[in-house]
Amino acid sequence: MKIFSKEQIYEGDKLTAERQKISSTDLMERAGTEIFNWMHMRMQGAQVPVHVFCGIGNNGGDGLVVARHLITHGYNVNTYVINCSDKRSKDFLVNYDRIKQVTKEWPTLLSCSNDFPKIEQDNIIIDAVFGIGLNRQADEWVAGLFQQFRVSKAFTLAIDIPSGLYTDHIPEDENAVVWASYTLSFQSAKLVFFLPDTAKYTVQWEVLDIGIDPEYLYNTPTDADLIGKNEVLPIYKPREKFSNKGQFGHALIIGGSYGKIGAVTLASKSALSSGAGLVTAYIPKCGYSILQSSFPEAMVITDLDEHIITEINFKIKPSAIGFGVGVGVDSKTSEALEIFLKKNKTTLVIDADGLNILAKKKSLLKLLPEQSVLTPHPKELERLIGTWKDDFEKLEKVKTFSKKHNLIVVIKGANTIVISDDKYYVNTTGNPGLATAGTGDVLTGIITGLISQGYDSLSASIFGVYLHGKSADIAVEDYGYQSLLASHIIDYLGEAFIDLFKESEQPPESNESEVQA
């Protein structure tokens, strides 16, 4: 799924109206109707008090459409207009007149804190105050209303985007933003739903199809894509019946130090479980018996040193190399990596202390093969690119870094983001159970294993992140968040692959009394 910018959304609305020969008011009716249908299917006529708060722009117009349909279907509705300016959009005014035609209870105009209605915890709030066009912080009294929403603890449904939240930068004051329980976003998710600084403003989100011109949606390139099953299925490479292990590459995992051989074991297992034909681990001597006994499917090469990696010499010809898991940052290990990089041409996946070594000596970045993959967590990323003031600056700095060195960067987090050149790929799988030791080592192995099979680095990163998260999503049903282990992710990788070909559950059938746009 593409994530469109607000400028692209406006352009899509305009083209849709032109090509489908409808007015902007018709398109607003369609959008508001979809919101109503979503609610009606779930409420089924329940007489819970619904408070619809409308701004005076197009987002408020959407809210008025929803309120009108709720009223005509017999719901207990209270409609309010946030009277924060003398300016009103044309489509807002059209729908303001329309709602007056279906009820004697005209919308209440709110202009100060004394006007705020009482909201109980078991009520429903519909937030239609500000949309994606917001370019300044809400007035103090409006922010006070938003805080009252939050204090009430009522279920809060945001239309398109939580009011007060921008699409392209961080809010100045979190109290001037609606904290939504659920957001129904038109046609496309918003990037801010997935960034650590802004994801907190909506607990859940869903995209509603409002019939934007399909040709425009298909042909318009975006800076960001949302990655789910439909996006990774075309990446998957099926296997031929008479294929053999030699066709699926040889993954080499280099890492480990005394006390951290488990990291290499996890990465090696996940590389083989992701489909690599062969896996070899290059480790200090102290790890030989551990790896051979705990993971007999792997081959092992040992360093001359007992406890750390001091040189990287091997006669095999790997098709992909993972470096850094558990390796430590000893000066001898750093020297060994530099010598190795000067002669290596094989694509690398670098994680953990491999990244810390690069951060200490950034000149080594020039030696990395093109399209190598770096998989930092936030602190490792900071060591590589420096600090940032917010998530948007972080993404811009990573884009610059990626382009400068021709690398792919996998920013690990609740919504892991793969960055290549000017493009973001936002992953949708995964859960808090992944916040445990060793899961990053598993991801390194998965991506290395996929590259070894012939996936290009970008496809391997996108697919690998998806499989890693999906495996955790399946495993967490058996283990729960607290008890999920990194090794469980490997155990469930097979189910993650199988899940690619399971049919999605069909949505509930439409209610007969849905309003048609």
C-alpha positions in Angstrom: 0.0 0.0 0.0 1.3 3.4 -0.9 1.5 6.2 1.7 0.6 9.4 -0.1 1.7 12.9 1.0 -1.0 15.4 1.7 -0.2 17.2 -1.5 -0.8 13.9 -3.4 -4.0 13.3 -1.5 -5.3 16.8 -2.6 -4.3 16.1 -6.2 -6.0 12.7 -6.1 -9.2 14.2 -4.8 -9.2 16.8 -7.5 -8.5 14.3 -10.3 -11.2 12.0 -9.0 -13.8 14.7 -9.1 -12.7 15.6 -12.7 -12.5 12.1 -14.1 -15.6 10.8 -12.4 -17.5 14.0 -13.1 -18.6 14.5 -9.5 -18.3 17.6 -7.3 -16.0 17.9 -4.3 -19.3 17.9 -2.2 -20.2 14.5 -3.8 -16.7 13.2 -2.8 -17.2 14.5 0.7 -20.6 12.7 0.9 -18.9 9.5 -0.2 -16.2 9.8 2.4 -18.7 10.6 5.3 -20.9 7.8 4.2 -18.1 5.3 4.4 -17.4 6.5 8.0 -21.1 6.1 8.9 -21.4 2.6 7.3 -18.3 1.5 9.3 -19.9 2.8 12.6 -23.4 1.5 11.8 -22.2 -2.0 11.1 -20.6 -2.1 14.6 -23.2 -0.2 16.6 -26.4 -1.8 15.1 -28.6 1.0 16.4 -27.2 1.1 20.0 -28.3 4.3 21.7 -24.9 5.3 23.1 -24.6 9.1 23.1 -22.4 10.1 20.1 -20.7 13.5 20.2 -19.6 14.7 16.8 -17.1 17.6 16.9 -16.7 19.3 13.6 -14.3 21.9 12.4 -15.2 24.5 9.8 -13.1 23.1 7.0 -13.5 19.9 4.9 -12.8 17.6 7.8 -15.7 19.2 9.6 -17.8 18.7 6.5 -17.0 15.0 6.7 -18.2 15.0 10.3 -21.4 16.7 9.4 -22.1 14.0 6.8 -21.5 11.4 9.4 -23.7 13.2 11.9 -26.6 13.6 9.4 -26.6 9.9 8.6 -26.5 8.9 12.3 -29.4 11.2 12.9 -31.5 9.8 10.1 -30.9 6.3 11.3 -32.1 7.1 14.8 -28.9 7.3 16.7 -28.5 9.5 19.8 -26.4 12.2 18.3 -25.0 15.6 19.6 -23.3 17.7 16.9 -20.9 20.6 17.7 -19.1 23.1 15.5 -15.7 24.3 16.7 -16.2 28.0 15.9 -12.6 29.0 15.7 -12.7 31.3 12.7 -15.0 33.2 10.4 -13.8 31.2 7.4 -15.7 28.2 6.3 -15.1 25.9 3.4 -17.7 25.7 0.7 -18.4 22.0 1.3 -18.7 22.5 5.0 -21.4 25.1 4.4 -23.3 22.8 2.0 -23.4 20.1 4.7 -24.2 22.5 7.4 -27.4 23.4 5.5 -28.1 19.7 4.9 -28.0 18.7 8.5 -30.4 21.5 9.4 -32.9 19.8 7.1 -33.0 16.5 9.0 -33.1 17.7 12.6 -34.5 20.5 14.8 -31.4 20.1 17.0 -29.0 22.2 15.0 -25.2 21.9 15.6 -24.1 23.7 18.8 -21.5 26.3 18.2 -18.5 26.1 20.6 -16.3 29.0 21.1 -14.8 28.8 24.6 -14.3 26.4 27.5 -17.6 27.4 29.1 -19.4 25.8 26.1 -17.7 22.4 26.4 -20.3 19.6 26.8 -20.1 16.9 29.4 -18.8 13.6 28.0 -19.1 10.4 29.9 -16.7 7.4 29.6 -19.3 5.2 27.9 -20.0 7.9 25.2 -18.5 8.0 21.7 -16.5 11.0 20.4 -16.2 11.6 16.7 -13.2 13.9 16.0 -13.7 15.8 12.8 -12.1 19.1 13.8 -8.9 19.4 11.8 -7.7 17.4 8.8 -4.4 16.9 6.9 -4.3 20.6 5.9 -3.6 21.8 9.4 -0.5 24.1 9.4 -0.5 25.6 12.9 -1.1 24.6 16.4 -4.7 24.6 17.7 -5.8 27.6 19.7 -5.5 27.2 23.5 -9.3 26.8 24.0 -9.5 24.1 21.3 -6.5 22.3 22.9 -8.5 22.4 26.1 -11.4 20.6 24.4 -9.0 18.0 23.1 -7.7 17.5 26.7 -11.3 17.1 27.8 -11.7 14.3 25.2 -8.7 12.5 26.8 -9.8 13.0 30.4 -13.3 11.6 29.6 -11.7 8.3 28.5 -14.5 7.9 26.0 -13.9 6.0 22.8 -12.6 8.6 20.3 -12.9 8.0 16.6 -10.8 10.3 14.4 -11.8 11.0 10.8 -8.8 10.7 8.5 -6.2 11.9 11.0 -6.4 12.8 14.7 -7.0 16.6 14.9 -3.9 18.6 15.7 -1.6 16.1 14.2 0.4 17.2 11.1 1.4 14.8 8.3 4.9 16.1 7.9 6.3 17.3 11.2 6.0 16.8 14.9 3.3 18.6 17.0 4.6 21.4 19.1 2.4 20.4 22.1 1.0 16.9 22.6 -1.9 18.4 24.6 -3.0 20.2 21.4 -3.6 16.9 19.6 -6.5 14.5 19.9 -5.4 11.1 21.3 -7.7 8.8 19.2 -8.8 5.3 20.1 -9.2 4.6 16.4 -8.6 6.5 13.2 -10.4 5.9 9.9 -8.0 7.1 7.2 -9.2 7.9 3.7 -7.7 5.7 0.9 -4.2 5.7 2.4 -2.5 5.4 5.8 -0.5 8.4 7.0 3.2 8.0 7.7 2.7 9.6 11.2 0.8 6.5 12.3 4.0 4.5 12.3 6.7 6.9 13.7 7.7 6.6 17.4 7.1 10.3 18.0 3.5 10.3 16.6 2.1 6.8 16.6 0.8 7.3 20.2 -1.9 9.6 18.9 -3.9 6.7 17.5 -4.2 3.3 19.1 -5.5 1.7 16.0 -6.1 2.7 12.4 -7.9 1.5 9.3 -8.0 2.6 5.7 -11.4 3.2 4.1 -11.7 3.1 0.3 -13.6 6.2 -0.9 -13.2 5.6 -4.6 -10.2 7.8 -5.5 -9.3 7.4 -9.1 -7.6 4.0 -9.4 -5.3 5.0 -12.3 -4.0 7.9 -10.1 -3.4 5.6 -7.2 -1.6 3.1 -9.3 0.6 5.4 -11.3 1.6 8.0 -8.7 5.0 7.2 -7.1 5.3 7.8 -3.4 8.1 8.3 -0.9 6.8 5.6 1.3 5.1 2.2 1.0 3.4 0.2 3.7 4.5 -3.4 3.6 2.1 -6.3 4.3 1.3 -9.7 2.8 0.2 -8.3 -0.6 3.4 -6.4 -1.0 5.8 -9.3 -0.2 4.0 -12.0 -2.1 5.4 -10.8 -5.5 8.9 -10.9 -3.9 8.7 -14.6 -2.9 10.7 -17.0 -5.1 9.0 -20.4 -5.5 11.2 -23.5 -5.6 11.3 -26.0 -8.5 10.7 -29.6 -7.8 14.2 -30.7 -8.8 16.1 -27.9 -7.2 19.1 -28.7 -4.9 20.8 -26.9 -2.0 23.5 -25.6 -4.3 20.9 -23.3 -6.0 20.1 -21.5 -2.7 23.4 -20.1 -1.9 25.9 -20.3 0.9 25.4 -17.9 3.8 28.4 -17.1 6.0 27.8 -15.7 9.5 30.9 -14.0 11.1 30.7 -13.1 14.7 30.7 -14.2 18.3 33.1 -13.7 21.2 33.5 -15.4 24.6 30.1 -15.4 26.2 28.3 -14.4 23.0 28.3 -17.4 20.9 24.5 -17.6 21.2 24.2 -14.7 18.9 25.9 -16.5 16.1 23.9 -19.6 16.7 20.7 -17.7 16.4 21.8 -15.9 13.2 23.1 -19.1 11.6 19.9 -21.0 12.4 17.7 -18.3 11.1 19.8 -18.0 7.9 19.2 -21.7 7.2 15.5 -21.5 8.2 14.9 -18.6 5.8 16.0 -20.9 3.0 19.8 -20.7 2.5 21.2 -23.9 1.0 24.3 -23.9 3.2 25.4 -22.0 6.3 28.8 -21.6 7.7 29.6 -19.8 11.0 33.0 -18.1 11.4 33.7 -17.8 15.2 36.4 -17.8 17.9 37.6 -21.3 19.0 35.6 -21.1 22.2 32.4 -21.5 20.3 33.3 -24.5 18.2 31.7 -27.2 20.5 28.7 -25.0 21.3 27.8 -24.5 17.6 28.5 -28.0 16.4 26.4 -29.5 19.2 23.5 -26.9 19.2 23.2 -26.5 15.5 24.5 -29.6 13.6 23.2 -28.4 10.3 25.8 -25.6 10.2 29.5 -25.9 9.2 32.0 -24.1 11.4 35.3 -22.3 10.8 37.3 -21.0 13.7 39.6 -18.1 14.3 43.1 -18.7 15.6 42.1 -16.9 18.8 40.2 -18.6 21.6 37.9 -15.7 22.6 37.6 -13.1 19.8 37.8 -12.7 16.0 41.3 -11.6 15.1 41.3 -12.4 11.4 38.8 -13.3 8.7 40.2 -16.0 6.4 38.2 -18.7 4.6 38.3 -20.7 1.5 34.6 -21.0 0.9 32.8 -18.8 -1.6 29.7 -17.4 0.3 26.9 -15.7 -1.6 26.1 -13.4 1.3 27.8 -12.6 4.6 26.4 -11.5 7.9 28.8 -9.8 10.2 28.7 -8.4 13.7 26.4 -10.4 16.0 28.1 -10.9 19.3 31.5 -10.0 17.8 32.6 -7.3 20.3 34.6 -4.2 19.6 38.1 -5.3 20.5 40.8 -3.4 18.5 42.0 -6.7 17.0 38.5 -7.4 15.7 38.2 -3.9 14.3 41.5 -4.4 12.5 40.4 -7.8 11.1 37.2 -6.2 9.7 39.1 -3.4 8.0 41.6 -5.9 6.3 38.6 -8.0 5.3 36.6 -5.1 3.8 39.5 -4.1 1.6 39.4 -7.4 -0.3 35.7 -8.4 0.1 33.2 -8.0 -2.7 30.4 -10.1 -1.3 27.2 -8.4 -0.1 27.2 -7.8 3.6 24.5 -7.6 6.3 26.0 -5.8 9.3 24.5 -5.6 12.8 25.3 -5.0 16.4 29.0 -4.5 17.1 29.8 -4.5 13.4 27.8 -1.3 13.3 29.6 0.1 16.4 33.0 -0.6 14.7 31.9 1.3 11.6 30.6 4.1 13.8 34.1 4.4 15.5 35.9 4.5 12.1 33.5 5.9 9.5 36.1 5.7 6.7 35.3 2.0 6.6 31.9 2.8 5.2 33.5 3.5 1.9 34.8 -0.1 1.8 31.3 -1.7 2.0 30.0 -3.4 -1.1 27.2 -1.5 -2.8 23.7 -2.4 -1.5 25.0 -3.9 1.7 22.5 -3.9 4.5 22.9 -2.2 7.9 20.4 -3.2 10.6 20.7 -0.7 13.5 18.6 -0.2 16.6 18.1 3.5 17.5 21.3 3.9 19.6 23.4 2.2 16.9 21.8 4.4 14.3 22.6 7.5 16.4 26.3 6.5 16.5 26.3 6.2 12.7 24.4 9.4 11.6 24.4 11.6 14.7 21.5 12.9 16.8 18.2 14.1 15.4 15.5 16.4 16.8 12.6 14.3 15.7 11.6 11.3 13.6 11.2 13.3 10.4 14.8 14.6 10.7 16.0 11.1 11.5 14.4 9.8 8.3 15.9 12.6 6.2 19.4 11.9 7.7 19.1 8.2 7.0 18.0 8.9 3.4 21.1 11.1 2.9 23.3 8.4 4.5 21.8 5.7 2.4 22.3 7.6 -0.8 25.9 8.7 0.0 27.1 5.2 0.7 24.7 3.3 -1.6 23.5 1.2 1.4 20.2 -0.1 2.6 19.4 0.8 6.2 16.9 -1.2 8.3 15.8 1.0 11.2 14.5 -1.5 13.8 11.5 -0.6 15.9 7.8 -1.2 16.5 7.3 -0.4 12.8 10.7 -1.3 11.3 11.4 0.9 8.4 13.7 -0.1 5.4 15.3 2.9 3.7 16.9 2.7 0.3 17.9 5.9 -1.5 14.8 8.2 -1.3 12.2 5.5 -0.4 10.8 4.3 2.9 9.3 0.8 3.3 7.2 0.7 6.5 6.7 -2.8 7.9 3.3 -3.8 9.4 4.2 -7.1 11.2 5.7 -7.6 14.6 4.7 -7.0 18.2 6.1 -6.0 21.6 7.3 -9.6 22.2 10.2 -8.8 19.9 11.7 -6.5 22.6 13.9 -9.2 23.9 17.5 -10.4 23.6 18.5 -12.1 20.3 15.7 -11.0 18.0 18.1 -8.7 16.1 20.5 -11.6 15.6 17.6 -13.6 14.1 16.7 -10.7 11.7 20.4 -10.5 10.6 20.3 -14.2 9.8 17.0 -14.1 7.9 18.2 -11.2 5.6 21.5 -12.9 5.1 19.8 -16.1 4.2 17.5 -14.5 1.7 20.3 -12.6 -0.1 22.3 -15.9 -0.3 19.3 -17.4 -2.2 19.4 -14.7 -4.9 17.0 -12.1 -3.5 18.4 -8.6 -4.2 19.4 -6.7 -1.0 16.3 -4.4 -1.0 13.8 -7.3 -1.5 15.6 -9.4 1.1 15.4 -6.6 3.6 11.7 -5.9 3.0 10.8 -9.6 2.9 13.1 -10.5 5.8 11.6 -7.8 8.1 8.1 -8.9 7.2 8.8 -12.6 7.9 10.6 -11.8 11.1 7.6 -9.8 12.4 5.0 -12.3 11.1 6.8 -15.2 12.7 6.7 -13.3 16.0 3.0 -12.5 15.5 2.2 -16.2 15.1 4.4 -17.3 18.0 3.0 -14.7 20.4 -0.3 -16.5 20.3 1.3 -19.5 22.0 3.8 -17.7 24.2 2.5 -14.2 25.0 4.6 -11.1 24.8 6.6 -11.6 28.0 7.7 -15.2 27.3 8.5 -14.9 23.6 12.1 -15.8 22.9 14.3 -15.1 19.9 14.5 -18.8 19.2 10.7 -19.0 18.9 10.9 -16.7 15.9 13.1 -19.2 14.1 10.8 -22.1 15.1 7.8 -20.3 13.6 9.4 -19.0 10.4 8.0 -22.0 8.5 4.5 -20.9 9.5 5.2 -17.4 8.4 6.1 -18.7 4.9 3.0 -20.9 4.8 0.8 -17.9 5.9 1.8 -16.1 2.7 -0.5 -18.4 0.8 -3.4 -18.6 3.2 -6.5 -16.7 2.1 -7.3 -13.6 4.2 -10.4 -13.8 6.2 -13.4 -12.2 4.4 -14.8 -9.0 5.9 -18.3 -9.2 7.4 -21.1 -8.8 4.9 -22.4 -5.3 4.5 -25.5 -4.4 6.6 -28.6 -4.0 4.5 -29.3 -0.5 5.7 -25.9 0.9 4.6 -26.2 4.3 3.0 -24.9 4.2 -0.5 -22.7 7.0 -1.6 
